[in-house]
Amino acid sequence: MADAGTASRAPETALYAPVKAFLEAQGYAVKGEVGPADVVAVRGVEPPVIVELKTGFSLALVHQGIDRQAVTPHVYLAVPEVAGKRGWSTLRANLKLARRLGLGVLTVRASDGLVTVHCDPGPFRPRLVKKPKEALLREFAARTGDPTAGGSTRRGLVTAYRQDAMLVASFLIHVETARGRDVKAATGVARATNILRDNHYGWFEKVETGVYRLSAAGREVADAG
């Protein structure tokens, strides 16, 4: 896990006073270094709050947070406030992980001790985004076979669109020129006209309105296929 690009490298003890004051303002009694926990806060008969302090995000910090969940569901990870675009980007990624593990995250600003709560502990409830899910399933259904091994780089990825474009190119190498509707009828590629017009891979050339032929690059692809 990458460090969150913290603004400064103050010792962990520098985080304690601001975190303690933050919790005390909410009615907690707070003590440091109780058992294995960096910070323990108690309020009435509620389950205790535990905060683990670190100078930056690390796998060790996450492991500590998970271990403390055996004591209480209210576990926070506290790190110094981040700085810069890279720091905030890394923090957002770490927040995603923390939420999935049911951990809370606090940051502490070095200049004035301001404590910011980025997420609270609790069960993770994923929000499924409908459109990306539908697009994923459409691509899965549209692909012929399984042309690309999992883990491959994006370059050279054989998508359903590329498979359709290759069918169009294979047809054109035999007929020289054709209209989109004729290519669609012959190949069964419903988006043949769009593929010819958009020419995403540079495989096609427009001869006249609605009529296309293979480019030199397209001929190479069709010959290889």
PyMOL commands that set and color helices and strands:
alter all, ss='L'
color gray80, all
select helices_A, chain A and resi 13-24+59-68+84-101+130-142+160-175+180-187+192-198+216-224
alter helices_A, ss='H'
color red, helices_A
select strands_A, chain A and resi 29-34+37-42+49-53+74-80+104-108+115-119+177-179+204-208+211-214
alter strands_A, ss='S'
color yellow, strands_A
deselect
rebuild
show_as cartoon
